């Protein structure tokens, strides 16, 4: 399993909801957790889902990604 964490600027529940909806549609993604207080998005996915793929999906929501890492 792969575990990624991203720092994403989210202003409201709609922002985090949009990210969750987009990522949950991605094949191989098992869990998406967003936290408005810490501005973090945690993604647990199958090993065949790359960091770059998840990053691009988040960016397509229009949210600014300030960084990320593989845990």
ROTOR-17412 format. One record per atom (N, C-alpha, C, O, CB): chain; residue in three letters; x, y, z; atom name. Coordinates in nm, 2 decimals. Glycine has a CB too. Layout:
N
+----+-----+--------+--------+--------+----+
! ch !  aa !   east !  north !     up ! at !
+----+-----+--------+--------+--------+----+
!  A ! ALA !      X !      Y !      Z ! CA !
...
+----+-----+--------+--------+--------+----+
***
This chain:
71
+----+-----+--------+--------+--------+----+
! ch !  aa !   east !  north !     up ! at !
+----+-----+--------+--------+--------+----+
!  A ! UNK !   0.08 !  -0.12 !   0.00 !  N !
!  A ! UNK !   0.00 !   0.00 !   0.00 ! CA !
!  A ! UNK !   0.09 !   0.12 !   0.00 !  C !
!  A ! UNK !   0.20 !   0.13 !   0.06 !  O !
!  A ! UNK !  -0.09 !   0.00 !   0.12 ! CB !
!  A ! UNK !   0.04 !   0.23 !  -0.07 !  N !
!  A ! UNK !   0.11 !   0.35 !  -0.07 ! CA !
!  A ! UNK !   0.03 !   0.45 !   0.02 !  C !
!  A ! UNK !  -0.09 !   0.45 !   0.02 !  O !
!  A ! UNK !   0.12 !   0.41 !  -0.22 ! CB !
!  A ! UNK !   0.10 !   0.54 !   0.09 !  N !
!  A ! UNK !   0.04 !   0.64 !   0.17 ! CA !
!  A ! UNK !   0.10 !   0.78 !   0.13 !  C !
!  A ! UNK !   0.22 !   0.80 !   0.15 !  O !
!  A ! UNK !   0.06 !   0.61 !   0.32 ! CB !
!  A ! UNK !   0.02 !   0.87 !   0.09 !  N !
!  A ! UNK !   0.06 !   1.00 !   0.05 ! CA !
!  A ! UNK !   0.00 !   1.10 !   0.13 !  C !
!  A ! UNK !  -0.12 !   1.09 !   0.17 !  O !
!  A ! UNK !   0.04 !   1.03 !  -0.10 ! CB !
!  A ! UNK !   0.07 !   1.21 !   0.16 !  N !
!  A ! UNK !   0.01 !   1.32 !   0.23 ! CA !
!  A ! UNK !   0.04 !   1.45 !   0.16 !  C !
!  A ! UNK !   0.15 !   1.48 !   0.12 !  O !
!  A ! UNK !   0.06 !   1.33 !   0.38 ! CB !
!  A ! UNK !  -0.06 !   1.54 !   0.14 !  N !
!  A ! UNK !  -0.05 !   1.66 !   0.07 ! CA !
!  A ! UNK !  -0.09 !   1.78 !   0.15 !  C !
!  A ! UNK !  -0.19 !   1.77 !   0.23 !  O !
!  A ! UNK !  -0.13 !   1.66 !  -0.06 ! CB !
!  A ! UNK !  -0.02 !   1.89 !   0.14 !  N !
!  A ! UNK !  -0.06 !   2.02 !   0.20 ! CA !
!  A ! UNK !  -0.14 !   2.09 !   0.10 !  C !
!  A ! UNK !  -0.09 !   2.14 !   0.00 !  O !
!  A ! UNK !   0.06 !   2.10 !   0.25 ! CB !
!  A ! UNK !  -0.27 !   2.11 !   0.12 !  N !
!  A ! UNK !  -0.36 !   2.17 !   0.02 ! CA !
!  A ! UNK !  -0.44 !   2.28 !   0.08 !  C !
!  A ! UNK !  -0.50 !   2.27 !   0.19 !  O !
!  A ! UNK !  -0.46 !   2.06 !  -0.04 ! CB !
!  A ! UNK !  -0.45 !   2.40 !   0.01 !  N !
!  A ! UNK !  -0.52 !   2.51 !   0.06 ! CA !
!  A ! UNK !  -0.67 !   2.48 !   0.04 !  C !
!  A ! UNK !  -0.72 !   2.48 !  -0.07 !  O !
!  A ! UNK !  -0.48 !   2.64 !  -0.01 ! CB !
!  A ! UNK !  -0.74 !   2.46 !   0.15 !  N !
!  A ! UNK !  -0.89 !   2.43 !   0.15 ! CA !
!  A ! UNK !  -0.96 !   2.53 !   0.24 !  C !
!  A ! UNK !  -0.92 !   2.55 !   0.36 !  O !
!  A ! UNK !  -0.92 !   2.28 !   0.19 ! CB !
!  A ! UNK !  -1.06 !   2.60 !   0.19 !  N !
!  A ! UNK !  -1.13 !   2.70 !   0.27 ! CA !
!  A ! UNK !  -1.25 !   2.66 !   0.34 !  C !
!  A ! UNK !  -1.30 !   2.72 !   0.44 !  O !
!  A ! UNK !  -1.16 !   2.82 !   0.18 ! CB !
!  A ! UNK !  -1.31 !   2.55 !   0.29 !  N !
!  A ! UNK !  -1.44 !   2.51 !   0.34 ! CA !
!  A ! UNK !  -1.47 !   2.36 !   0.32 !  C !
!  A ! UNK !  -1.39 !   2.29 !   0.25 !  O !
!  A ! UNK !  -1.56 !   2.59 !   0.28 ! CB !
!  A ! UNK !  -1.58 !   2.31 !   0.37 !  N !
!  A ! UNK !  -1.62 !   2.17 !   0.35 ! CA !
!  A ! UNK !  -1.64 !   2.14 !   0.20 !  C !
!  A ! UNK !  -1.62 !   2.03 !   0.16 !  O !
!  A ! UNK !  -1.74 !   2.14 !   0.43 ! CB !
!  A ! UNK !  -1.68 !   2.24 !   0.12 !  N !
!  A ! UNK !  -1.70 !   2.21 !  -0.02 ! CA !
!  A ! UNK !  -1.56 !   2.18 !  -0.09 !  C !
!  A ! UNK !  -1.56 !   2.10 !  -0.18 !  O !
!  A ! UNK !  -1.76 !   2.33 !  -0.09 ! CB !
!  A ! UNK !  -1.46 !   2.25 !  -0.04 !  N !
!  A ! UNK !  -1.32 !   2.23 !  -0.10 ! CA !
!  A ! UNK !  -1.28 !   2.09 !  -0.07 !  C !
!  A ! UNK !  -1.23 !   2.02 !  -0.16 !  O !
!  A ! UNK !  -1.22 !   2.34 !  -0.04 ! CB !
!  A ! UNK !  -1.29 !   2.05 !   0.06 !  N !
!  A ! UNK !  -1.24 !   1.92 !   0.10 ! CA !
!  A ! UNK !  -1.33 !   1.81 !   0.03 !  C !
!  A ! UNK !  -1.28 !   1.71 !  -0.01 !  O !
!  A ! UNK !  -1.24 !   1.90 !   0.25 ! CB !
!  A ! UNK !  -1.46 !   1.84 !   0.02 !  N !
!  A ! UNK !  -1.55 !   1.74 !  -0.04 ! CA !
!  A ! UNK !  -1.52 !   1.72 !  -0.19 !  C !
!  A ! UNK !  -1.52 !   1.61 !  -0.24 !  O !
!  A ! UNK !  -1.69 !   1.79 !  -0.03 ! CB !
!  A ! UNK !  -1.48 !   1.83 !  -0.26 !  N !
!  A ! UNK !  -1.44 !   1.81 !  -0.40 ! CA !
!  A ! UNK !  -1.32 !   1.73 !  -0.42 !  C !
!  A ! UNK !  -1.31 !   1.64 !  -0.51 !  O !
!  A ! UNK !  -1.42 !   1.95 !  -0.46 ! CB !
!  A ! UNK !  -1.22 !   1.74 !  -0.33 !  N !
!  A ! UNK !  -1.10 !   1.66 !  -0.34 ! CA !
!  A ! UNK !  -1.13 !   1.52 !  -0.31 !  C !
!  A ! UNK !  -1.09 !   1.43 !  -0.38 !  O !
!  A ! UNK !  -0.99 !   1.72 !  -0.23 ! CB !
!  A ! UNK !  -1.22 !   1.49 !  -0.20 !  N !
!  A ! UNK !  -1.25 !   1.36 !  -0.17 ! CA !
!  A ! UNK !  -1.33 !   1.29 !  -0.29 !  C !
!  A ! UNK !  -1.30 !   1.17 !  -0.32 !  O !
!  A ! UNK !  -1.34 !   1.36 !  -0.04 ! CB !
!  A ! UNK !  -1.42 !   1.36 !  -0.35 !  N !
!  A ! UNK !  -1.50 !   1.30 !  -0.46 ! CA !
!  A ! UNK !  -1.41 !   1.26 !  -0.57 !  C !
!  A ! UNK !  -1.42 !   1.15 !  -0.63 !  O !
!  A ! UNK !  -1.60 !   1.40 !  -0.51 ! CB !
!  A ! UNK !  -1.32 !   1.35 !  -0.61 !  N !
!  A ! UNK !  -1.23 !   1.33 !  -0.73 ! CA !
!  A ! UNK !  -1.14 !   1.21 !  -0.70 !  C !
!  A ! UNK !  -1.12 !   1.12 !  -0.78 !  O !
!  A ! UNK !  -1.15 !   1.45 !  -0.76 ! CB !
!  A ! UNK !  -1.08 !   1.21 !  -0.58 !  N !
!  A ! UNK !  -0.98 !   1.10 !  -0.55 ! CA !
!  A ! UNK !  -1.05 !   0.97 !  -0.53 !  C !
!  A ! UNK !  -0.99 !   0.86 !  -0.56 !  O !
!  A ! UNK !  -0.90 !   1.14 !  -0.42 ! CB !
!  A ! UNK !  -1.17 !   0.97 !  -0.47 !  N !
!  A ! UNK !  -1.24 !   0.84 !  -0.45 ! CA !
!  A ! UNK !  -1.28 !   0.77 !  -0.58 !  C !
!  A ! UNK !  -1.31 !   0.65 !  -0.59 !  O !
!  A ! UNK !  -1.36 !   0.86 !  -0.36 ! CB !
!  A ! UNK !  -1.29 !   0.85 !  -0.69 !  N !
!  A ! UNK !  -1.32 !   0.80 !  -0.82 ! CA !
!  A ! UNK !  -1.20 !   0.73 !  -0.89 !  C !
!  A ! UNK !  -1.22 !   0.66 !  -0.99 !  O !
!  A ! UNK !  -1.38 !   0.91 !  -0.91 ! CB !
!  A ! UNK !  -1.08 !   0.76 !  -0.84 !  N !
!  A ! UNK !  -0.96 !   0.71 !  -0.90 ! CA !
!  A ! UNK !  -0.94 !   0.56 !  -0.86 !  C !
!  A ! UNK !  -0.94 !   0.53 !  -0.74 !  O !
!  A ! UNK !  -0.84 !   0.80 !  -0.85 ! CB !
!  A ! UNK !  -0.93 !   0.48 !  -0.96 !  N !
!  A ! UNK !  -0.91 !   0.34 !  -0.94 ! CA !
!  A ! UNK !  -0.78 !   0.31 !  -0.86 !  C !
!  A ! UNK !  -0.68 !   0.37 !  -0.88 !  O !
!  A ! UNK !  -0.90 !   0.26 !  -1.08 ! CB !
!  A ! UNK !  -0.80 !   0.23 !  -0.76 !  N !
!  A ! UNK !  -0.68 !   0.20 !  -0.67 ! CA !
!  A ! UNK !  -0.67 !   0.28 !  -0.54 !  C !
!  A ! UNK !  -0.59 !   0.24 !  -0.46 !  O !
!  A ! UNK !  -0.56 !   0.21 !  -0.75 ! CB !
!  A ! UNK !  -0.75 !   0.38 !  -0.53 !  N !
!  A ! UNK !  -0.75 !   0.46 !  -0.41 ! CA !
!  A ! UNK !  -0.84 !   0.39 !  -0.31 !  C !
!  A ! UNK !  -0.96 !   0.37 !  -0.34 !  O !
!  A ! UNK !  -0.79 !   0.61 !  -0.43 ! CB !
!  A ! UNK !  -0.79 !   0.37 !  -0.19 !  N !
!  A ! UNK !  -0.87 !   0.30 !  -0.09 ! CA !
!  A ! UNK !  -0.93 !   0.39 !   0.02 !  C !
!  A ! UNK !  -1.05 !   0.38 !   0.05 !  O !
!  A ! UNK !  -0.78 !   0.20 !  -0.02 ! CB !
!  A ! UNK !  -0.85 !   0.49 !   0.06 !  N !
!  A ! UNK !  -0.90 !   0.59 !   0.16 ! CA !
!  A ! UNK !  -0.85 !   0.73 !   0.13 !  C !
!  A ! UNK !  -0.73 !   0.75 !   0.10 !  O !
!  A ! UNK !  -0.85 !   0.54 !   0.30 ! CB !
!  A ! UNK !  -0.94 !   0.82 !   0.15 !  N !
!  A ! UNK !  -0.91 !   0.96 !   0.14 ! CA !
!  A ! UNK !  -0.96 !   1.03 !   0.26 !  C !
!  A ! UNK !  -1.07 !   1.02 !   0.30 !  O !
!  A ! UNK !  -0.97 !   1.03 !   0.01 ! CB !
!  A ! UNK !  -0.87 !   1.10 !   0.33 !  N !
!  A ! UNK !  -0.90 !   1.18 !   0.45 ! CA !
!  A ! UNK !  -0.86 !   1.32 !   0.44 !  C !
!  A ! UNK !  -0.74 !   1.35 !   0.41 !  O !
!  A ! UNK !  -0.84 !   1.11 !   0.58 ! CB !
!  A ! UNK !  -0.95 !   1.42 !   0.45 !  N !
!  A ! UNK !  -0.91 !   1.56 !   0.45 ! CA !
!  A ! UNK !  -0.93 !   1.62 !   0.58 !  C !
!  A ! UNK !  -1.02 !   1.58 !   0.66 !  O !
!  A ! UNK !  -1.00 !   1.63 !   0.34 ! CB !
!  A ! UNK !  -0.85 !   1.72 !   0.62 !  N !
!  A ! UNK !  -0.85 !   1.78 !   0.74 ! CA !
!  A ! UNK !  -0.84 !   1.93 !   0.72 !  C !
!  A ! UNK !  -0.73 !   1.98 !   0.68 !  O !
!  A ! UNK !  -0.74 !   1.73 !   0.84 ! CB !
!  A ! UNK !  -0.95 !   2.01 !   0.74 !  N !
!  A ! UNK !  -0.95 !   2.15 !   0.71 ! CA !
!  A ! UNK !  -0.86 !   2.23 !   0.81 !  C !
!  A ! UNK !  -0.80 !   2.32 !   0.77 !  O !
!  A ! UNK !  -1.09 !   2.21 !   0.72 ! CB !
!  A ! UNK !  -0.86 !   2.18 !   0.94 !  N !
!  A ! UNK !  -0.78 !   2.25 !   1.04 ! CA !
!  A ! UNK !  -0.63 !   2.24 !   1.01 !  C !
!  A ! UNK !  -0.56 !   2.34 !   1.02 !  O !
!  A ! UNK !  -0.80 !   2.18 !   1.17 ! CB !
!  A ! UNK !  -0.58 !   2.13 !   0.96 !  N !
!  A ! UNK !  -0.44 !   2.12 !   0.93 ! CA !
!  A ! UNK !  -0.40 !   2.14 !   0.78 !  C !
!  A ! UNK !  -0.29 !   2.15 !   0.74 !  O !
!  A ! UNK !  -0.39 !   1.98 !   0.98 ! CB !
!  A ! UNK !  -0.51 !   2.15 !   0.70 !  N !
!  A ! UNK !  -0.49 !   2.16 !   0.55 ! CA !
!  A ! UNK !  -0.42 !   2.05 !   0.49 !  C !
!  A ! UNK !  -0.34 !   2.06 !   0.40 !  O !
!  A ! UNK !  -0.42 !   2.30 !   0.53 ! CB !
!  A ! UNK !  -0.45 !   1.93 !   0.55 !  N !
!  A ! UNK !  -0.38 !   1.80 !   0.50 ! CA !
!  A ! UNK !  -0.48 !   1.71 !   0.43 !  C !
!  A ! UNK !  -0.60 !   1.71 !   0.46 !  O !
!  A ! UNK !  -0.31 !   1.73 !   0.61 ! CB !
!  A ! UNK !  -0.43 !   1.64 !   0.33 !  N !
!  A ! UNK !  -0.51 !   1.54 !   0.26 ! CA !
!  A ! UNK !  -0.42 !   1.41 !   0.26 !  C !
!  A ! UNK !  -0.31 !   1.41 !   0.21 !  O !
!  A ! UNK !  -0.54 !   1.58 !   0.11 ! CB !
!  A ! UNK !  -0.48 !   1.31 !   0.33 !  N !
!  A ! UNK !  -0.41 !   1.18 !   0.33 ! CA !
!  A ! UNK !  -0.48 !   1.08 !   0.24 !  C !
!  A ! UNK !  -0.60 !   1.07 !   0.23 !  O !
!  A ! UNK !  -0.41 !   1.12 !   0.48 ! CB !
!  A ! UNK !  -0.39 !   1.01 !   0.16 !  N !
!  A ! UNK !  -0.45 !   0.92 !   0.06 ! CA !
!  A ! UNK !  -0.37 !   0.78 !   0.08 !  C !
!  A ! UNK !  -0.25 !   0.78 !   0.08 !  O !
!  A ! UNK !  -0.42 !   0.97 !  -0.08 ! CB !
!  A ! UNK !  -0.45 !   0.68 !   0.10 !  N !
!  A ! UNK !  -0.40 !   0.54 !   0.10 ! CA !
!  A ! UNK !  -0.45 !   0.47 !  -0.02 !  C !
!  A ! UNK !  -0.57 !   0.47 !  -0.05 !  O !
!  A ! UNK !  -0.44 !   0.47 !   0.23 ! CB !
!  A ! UNK !  -0.35 !   0.42 !  -0.10 !  N !
!  A ! UNK !  -0.39 !   0.36 !  -0.23 ! CA !
!  A ! UNK !  -0.30 !   0.24 !  -0.26 !  C !
!  A ! UNK !  -0.21 !   0.21 !  -0.19 !  O !
!  A ! UNK !  -0.37 !   0.47 !  -0.34 ! CB !
!  A ! UNK !  -0.34 !   0.17 !  -0.36 !  N !
!  A ! UNK !  -0.26 !   0.05 !  -0.41 ! CA !
!  A ! UNK !  -0.13 !   0.10 !  -0.46 !  C !
!  A ! UNK !  -0.12 !   0.22 !  -0.49 !  O !
!  A ! UNK !  -0.34 !  -0.03 !  -0.52 ! CB !
!  A ! UNK !  -0.03 !   0.01 !  -0.46 !  N !
!  A ! UNK !   0.11 !   0.05 !  -0.50 ! CA !
!  A ! UNK !   0.11 !   0.10 !  -0.64 !  C !
!  A ! UNK !   0.21 !   0.17 !  -0.68 !  O !
!  A ! UNK !   0.20 !  -0.06 !  -0.48 ! CB !
!  A ! UNK !   0.02 !   0.06 !  -0.73 !  N !
!  A ! UNK !   0.02 !   0.10 !  -0.87 ! CA !
!  A ! UNK !  -0.03 !   0.24 !  -0.89 !  C !
!  A ! UNK !  -0.03 !   0.29 !  -1.00 !  O !
!  A ! UNK !  -0.06 !   0.01 !  -0.95 ! CB !
!  A ! UNK !  -0.08 !   0.31 !  -0.78 !  N !
!  A ! UNK !  -0.13 !   0.45 !  -0.79 ! CA !
!  A ! UNK !  -0.01 !   0.54 !  -0.75 !  C !
!  A ! UNK !   0.03 !   0.54 !  -0.64 !  O !
!  A ! UNK !  -0.26 !   0.48 !  -0.70 ! CB !
!  A ! UNK !   0.04 !   0.62 !  -0.85 !  N !
!  A ! UNK !   0.16 !   0.70 !  -0.82 ! CA !
!  A ! UNK !   0.13 !   0.83 !  -0.75 !  C !
!  A ! UNK !   0.01 !   0.88 !  -0.76 !  O !
!  A ! UNK !   0.23 !   0.73 !  -0.95 ! CB !
!  A ! UNK !   0.23 !   0.88 !  -0.68 !  N !
!  A ! UNK !   0.22 !   1.01 !  -0.62 ! CA !
!  A ! UNK !   0.18 !   1.12 !  -0.72 !  C !
!  A ! UNK !   0.09 !   1.20 !  -0.69 !  O !
!  A ! UNK !   0.35 !   1.05 !  -0.55 ! CB !
!  A ! UNK !   0.24 !   1.11 !  -0.84 !  N !
!  A ! UNK !   0.21 !   1.21 !  -0.94 ! CA !
!  A ! UNK !   0.07 !   1.21 !  -0.99 !  C !
!  A ! UNK !   0.01 !   1.31 !  -1.01 !  O !
!  A ! UNK !   0.31 !   1.19 !  -1.06 ! CB !
!  A ! UNK !   0.01 !   1.09 !  -1.00 !  N !
!  A ! UNK !  -0.13 !   1.07 !  -1.04 ! CA !
!  A ! UNK !  -0.22 !   1.14 !  -0.94 !  C !
!  A ! UNK !  -0.31 !   1.21 !  -0.98 !  O !
!  A ! UNK !  -0.16 !   0.93 !  -1.06 ! CB !
!  A ! UNK !  -0.20 !   1.11 !  -0.81 !  N !
!  A ! UNK !  -0.28 !   1.17 !  -0.71 ! CA !
!  A ! UNK !  -0.27 !   1.32 !  -0.71 !  C !
!  A ! UNK !  -0.37 !   1.40 !  -0.69 !  O !
!  A ! UNK !  -0.25 !   1.11 !  -0.57 ! CB !
!  A ! UNK !  -0.14 !   1.37 !  -0.72 !  N !
!  A ! UNK !  -0.12 !   1.51 !  -0.72 ! CA !
!  A ! UNK !  -0.19 !   1.58 !  -0.83 !  C !
!  A ! UNK !  -0.25 !   1.69 !  -0.81 !  O !
!  A ! UNK !   0.03 !   1.54 !  -0.73 ! CB !
!  A ! UNK !  -0.19 !   1.53 !  -0.95 !  N !
!  A ! UNK !  -0.26 !   1.59 !  -1.07 ! CA !
!  A ! UNK !  -0.41 !   1.59 !  -1.05 !  C !
!  A ! UNK !  -0.47 !   1.69 !  -1.09 !  O !
!  A ! UNK !  -0.22 !   1.51 !  -1.20 ! CB !
!  A ! UNK !  -0.46 !   1.49 !  -0.99 !  N !
!  A ! UNK !  -0.61 !   1.48 !  -0.96 ! CA !
!  A ! UNK !  -0.65 !   1.59 !  -0.86 !  C !
!  A ! UNK !  -0.75 !   1.66 !  -0.88 !  O !
!  A ! UNK !  -0.65 !   1.35 !  -0.91 ! CB !
!  A ! UNK !  -0.57 !   1.62 !  -0.76 !  N !
!  A ! UNK !  -0.59 !   1.72 !  -0.67 ! CA !
!  A ! UNK !  -0.59 !   1.86 !  -0.74 !  C !
!  A ! UNK !  -0.67 !   1.94 !  -0.72 !  O !
!  A ! UNK !  -0.50 !   1.72 !  -0.55 ! CB !
!  A ! UNK !  -0.48 !   1.88 !  -0.82 !  N !
!  A ! UNK !  -0.47 !   2.01 !  -0.89 ! CA !
!  A ! UNK !  -0.58 !   2.03 !  -0.98 !  C !
!  A ! UNK !  -0.62 !   2.15 !  -1.00 !  O !
!  A ! UNK !  -0.34 !   2.01 !  -0.97 ! CB !
!  A ! UNK !  -0.64 !   1.93 !  -1.04 !  N !
!  A ! UNK !  -0.76 !   1.95 !  -1.13 ! CA !
!  A ! UNK !  -0.88 !   2.00 !  -1.06 !  C !
!  A ! UNK !  -0.97 !   2.05 !  -1.13 !  O !
!  A ! UNK !  -0.79 !   1.82 !  -1.20 ! CB !
!  A ! UNK !  -0.88 !   2.00 !  -0.93 !  N !
!  A ! UNK !  -1.00 !   2.05 !  -0.85 ! CA !
!  A ! UNK !  -0.98 !   2.21 !  -0.84 !  C !
!  A ! UNK !  -1.07 !   2.27 !  -0.80 !  O !
!  A ! UNK !  -1.01 !   1.99 !  -0.71 ! CB !
!  A ! UNK !  -0.86 !   2.26 !  -0.88 !  N !
!  A ! UNK !  -0.84 !   2.40 !  -0.87 ! CA !
!  A ! UNK !  -0.78 !   2.45 !  -0.74 !  C !
!  A ! UNK !  -0.76 !   2.57 !  -0.71 !  O !
!  A ! UNK !  -0.97 !   2.48 !  -0.89 ! CB !
!  A ! UNK !  -0.75 !   2.35 !  -0.65 !  N !
!  A ! UNK !  -0.69 !   2.38 !  -0.52 ! CA !
!  A ! UNK !  -0.54 !   2.39 !  -0.53 !  C !
!  A ! UNK !  -0.48 !   2.32 !  -0.61 !  O !
!  A ! UNK !  -0.73 !   2.28 !  -0.41 ! CB !
!  A ! UNK !  -0.48 !   2.48 !  -0.45 !  N !
!  A ! UNK !  -0.34 !   2.50 !  -0.45 ! CA !
!  A ! UNK !  -0.27 !   2.40 !  -0.36 !  C !
!  A ! UNK !  -0.31 !   2.38 !  -0.24 !  O !
!  A ! UNK !  -0.30 !   2.64 !  -0.41 ! CB !
!  A ! UNK !  -0.18 !   2.32 !  -0.42 !  N !
!  A ! UNK !  -0.10 !   2.22 !  -0.34 ! CA !
!  A ! UNK !   0.03 !   2.28 !  -0.30 !  C !
!  A ! UNK !   0.11 !   2.32 !  -0.39 !  O !
!  A ! UNK !  -0.08 !   2.09 !  -0.42 ! CB !
!  A ! UNK !   0.05 !   2.29 !  -0.17 !  N !
!  A ! UNK !   0.18 !   2.36 !  -0.12 ! CA !
!  A ! UNK !   0.29 !   2.26 !  -0.10 !  C !
!  A ! UNK !   0.40 !   2.30 !  -0.07 !  O !
!  A ! UNK !   0.15 !   2.43 !   0.00 ! CB !
!  A ! UNK !   0.26 !   2.13 !  -0.11 !  N !
!  A ! UNK !   0.37 !   2.03 !  -0.09 ! CA !
!  A ! UNK !   0.30 !   1.90 !  -0.07 !  C !
!  A ! UNK !   0.18 !   1.88 !  -0.06 !  O !
!  A ! UNK !   0.46 !   2.07 !   0.02 ! CB !
!  A ! UNK !   0.39 !   1.80 !  -0.06 !  N !
!  A ! UNK !   0.34 !   1.66 !  -0.04 ! CA !
!  A ! UNK !   0.45 !   1.57 !  -0.01 !  C !
!  A ! UNK !   0.57 !   1.60 !  -0.03 !  O !
!  A ! UNK !   0.25 !   1.61 !  -0.15 ! CB !
!  A ! UNK !   0.42 !   1.45 !   0.04 !  N !
!  A ! UNK !   0.52 !   1.35 !   0.07 ! CA !
!  A ! UNK !   0.46 !   1.21 !   0.07 !  C !
!  A ! UNK !   0.34 !   1.19 !   0.08 !  O !
!  A ! UNK !   0.59 !   1.38 !   0.20 ! CB !
!  A ! UNK !   0.55 !   1.12 !   0.06 !  N !
!  A ! UNK !   0.52 !   0.98 !   0.07 ! CA !
!  A ! UNK !   0.55 !   0.93 !   0.21 !  C !
!  A ! UNK !   0.66 !   0.96 !   0.26 !  O !
!  A ! UNK !   0.59 !   0.89 !  -0.04 ! CB !
!  A ! UNK !   0.45 !   0.87 !   0.28 !  N !
!  A ! UNK !   0.47 !   0.83 !   0.42 ! CA !
!  A ! UNK !   0.50 !   0.68 !   0.42 !  C !
!  A ! UNK !   0.52 !   0.63 !   0.53 !  O !
!  A ! UNK !   0.35 !   0.86 !   0.50 ! CB !
+----+-----+--------+--------+--------+----+
***
